[in-house]
Amino acid sequence: MSLVSTTRGGSDGVPRAIAPDRAARGPIARGQRARDRIIRAALEVLAESGLAGFTMEAVARRARASKATIYRRWATQTALLVDAMDLSFRPLPPPATGRLRTDLIELVSALETMLGSQPFPRLLAAMIDAAERDPAFSQQHLHLTEHRRQPLRDVLAEAQRRGEIAATVDLELAVDLLVGPAFYRRFIAHQPFPAQGATTVVDSVLSALRYTPINPPSRTSTPPLP
């Protein structure tokens, strides 16, 4: 089973799998390395056992730390879970194509990549479960979700300022329409993503928004005058 690194991973922001080196780990040290190691252990426990198996005892065993060490940093299980999620669920990097359509395709494609490979979906499912059970965690989950939506919101807002989509467009609804199909397909339908799925979703949404690109490229190439 895949384990999780708490590092940011690749440029797509997806948490990377790490080798199971538990047998080689020594006693946990103090400081930032100790904190990182506990969070890594917390993510491993969550990925393998889900919310039901996520306990301070399980994390302590995985990190080879005492419960007292963990409780010095996190007063509750929820606090540890929040920090682990905050470190792992980074926003996607902003696109740089400079065009609304290609920027959106890049972002939606990156989302499909994250949802299409473990451990991200398993961790996300566990954290959605936690948000349903714990009101305090629900608020933190909402904050992190809004943070992750920001790149899409920024791209759409910039297109709105350029006049490519109407000022009356509801940007929050547009974000929902862009990301909703990926979450439905992964967590409800349990179907793989089609090869051109992101492009199809983006084009459908932009059609509904009556997208009008500014200075669109010419369909025919005119040779320069001598």
C-alpha positions in Angstrom: 0.0 0.0 0.0 1.3 3.5 -0.8 2.5 5.7 1.9 2.6 9.5 2.0 5.3 12.0 2.2 4.5 15.4 3.8 6.8 17.2 1.4 5.1 19.2 -1.4 6.1 16.6 -3.9 6.3 17.5 -7.6 5.3 20.7 -9.4 1.7 19.5 -9.5 1.4 19.7 -5.7 0.5 16.0 -5.3 1.8 14.3 -2.2 4.4 11.7 -3.3 4.6 8.1 -2.2 7.6 7.1 0.0 9.3 3.8 0.7 8.2 1.9 3.8 11.3 2.6 5.9 9.7 2.1 9.3 12.2 -0.6 10.4 15.1 1.8 9.8 13.7 4.7 11.8 15.4 5.6 15.0 13.9 7.2 18.1 12.2 10.5 17.3 14.2 13.7 17.9 13.0 17.2 19.0 12.3 20.2 16.8 11.1 20.6 13.2 12.3 17.2 12.1 10.2 15.6 14.9 7.1 17.5 13.9 7.6 16.5 10.2 8.1 12.9 11.2 4.9 12.8 13.3 2.9 14.4 10.5 4.3 11.9 8.0 3.3 9.1 10.3 -0.2 10.6 10.7 -0.7 10.7 7.0 0.5 7.1 6.6 -2.0 6.0 9.3 -4.8 7.9 7.7 -4.0 6.5 4.2 -3.8 2.9 5.4 -6.6 2.8 8.1 -8.9 5.7 7.3 -10.5 7.9 9.9 -11.6 4.9 12.0 -8.0 3.9 12.6 -6.6 7.4 13.0 -5.7 7.6 16.7 -2.9 9.2 18.7 -1.8 5.7 19.7 -1.5 4.6 16.1 0.4 7.7 15.1 2.7 7.4 18.0 3.5 3.7 17.1 4.1 4.7 13.5 6.4 7.6 14.4 8.1 5.7 17.2 7.3 8.5 19.5 5.6 8.7 22.9 2.0 10.0 23.1 3.3 12.7 25.4 5.6 14.0 22.6 2.6 14.2 20.3 0.4 15.8 22.8 3.0 18.5 23.5 2.5 19.7 19.9 -1.2 18.8 19.3 -3.7 19.0 22.1 -6.3 16.9 20.2 -6.5 14.4 17.4 -8.3 17.0 15.3 -5.5 19.5 15.6 -3.0 16.9 14.3 -5.3 16.0 11.4 -5.7 19.7 10.5 -1.9 20.3 10.4 -1.4 17.1 8.4 -4.0 18.1 5.8 -2.7 21.7 5.7 0.8 20.5 4.8 -0.3 17.9 2.2 -3.2 19.5 0.4 -1.4 22.4 -1.2 -3.1 24.5 -3.9 -2.2 23.8 -7.5 0.4 26.1 -8.9 -1.0 29.0 -10.9 -1.0 28.3 -14.7 1.1 30.6 -17.0 -0.4 30.1 -20.5 -2.0 33.6 -20.4 -5.2 32.3 -22.0 -8.4 31.4 -20.2 -9.1 28.2 -22.0 -5.6 26.7 -21.8 -5.2 27.9 -18.2 -8.4 26.1 -17.2 -7.5 23.0 -19.0 -4.1 22.9 -17.2 -5.8 23.3 -13.8 -8.6 20.8 -14.4 -6.0 18.3 -15.8 -3.9 18.6 -12.7 -6.9 18.0 -10.5 -7.7 14.8 -12.5 -4.1 13.7 -12.0 -4.4 14.1 -8.3 -7.7 12.4 -8.0 -6.6 9.6 -10.3 -3.8 8.2 -8.2 -3.3 7.2 -4.6 -2.9 8.3 -1.9 -4.6 11.6 -2.5 -8.2 10.2 -3.0 -8.0 8.0 0.1 -6.7 10.9 2.2 -9.4 13.3 0.8 -12.2 10.8 1.5 -11.0 10.4 5.1 -10.9 14.1 5.6 -14.3 14.6 4.2 -15.5 12.0 6.6 -13.8 13.9 9.5 -15.4 17.1 8.4 -18.9 15.5 8.5 -18.3 14.4 12.1 -16.4 17.3 13.7 -17.8 20.9 13.4 -14.4 22.4 14.2 -12.6 20.3 11.6 -15.4 21.1 9.1 -14.6 24.8 9.4 -10.9 24.1 8.8 -11.7 21.9 5.9 -13.8 24.6 4.4 -10.9 27.1 4.7 -8.5 24.7 3.0 -11.0 23.9 0.2 -11.5 27.6 -0.5 -7.7 28.0 -0.6 -7.5 25.2 -3.2 -10.2 26.8 -5.3 -8.4 30.1 -5.5 -6.3 29.4 -8.7 -9.4 28.7 -10.7 -11.1 31.7 -9.2 -8.2 33.9 -10.1 -8.0 32.8 -13.7 -11.8 33.3 -14.2 -11.6 36.7 -12.5 -8.8 37.8 -14.7 -10.8 36.8 -17.8 -13.7 38.7 -16.4 -11.6 41.8 -16.1 -10.4 41.4 -19.7 -14.0 41.2 -20.9 -13.7 37.6 -22.1 -16.6 36.5 -19.8 -19.5 38.7 -18.7 -19.2 40.6 -15.4 -22.5 39.0 -14.4 -21.0 35.5 -14.4 -21.1 33.8 -11.0 -17.5 32.8 -10.5 -18.2 30.4 -7.6 -20.7 28.5 -9.7 -18.2 28.4 -12.6 -15.6 26.9 -10.3 -18.2 24.3 -9.2 -19.0 23.4 -12.8 -15.3 23.0 -13.6 -14.3 20.7 -10.7 -17.6 19.0 -10.0 -17.3 16.4 -12.8 -13.9 15.2 -11.6 -15.1 14.6 -8.0 -18.3 12.9 -9.2 -16.5 10.6 -11.5 -13.9 9.7 -8.9 -15.9 9.3 -5.7 -19.5 8.5 -7.0 -19.2 6.8 -10.4 -15.8 5.3 -9.7 -14.9 5.7 -13.3 -11.5 6.5 -14.9 -11.0 9.9 -16.4 -11.2 10.0 -20.2 -8.2 11.1 -22.2 -9.7 14.4 -23.1 -11.9 14.8 -20.1 -10.5 18.1 -18.9 -10.7 19.7 -22.3 -14.3 18.6 -22.7 -15.3 19.9 -19.3 -13.6 23.3 -19.9 -15.1 23.7 -23.4 -18.6 22.9 -22.1 -18.3 25.4 -19.3 -16.9 28.1 -21.5 -19.6 27.6 -24.0 -22.2 28.0 -21.2 -20.4 31.2 -20.1 -20.4 32.6 -23.7 -16.6 33.0 -23.6 -15.3 35.4 -26.1 -11.5 35.4 -26.3 -9.7 38.7 -26.7 -7.7 38.9 -30.0 -8.2 35.2 -30.8 -5.6 33.7 -33.1 -6.3 33.7 -36.8 -7.5 30.4 -38.3 -5.5 31.0 -41.4 -1.9 32.1 -41.6 -1.1 35.1 -43.8 2.4 35.3 -45.0 4.2 38.5 -44.1 4.5 41.2 -46.7 8.0 41.4 -48.4 
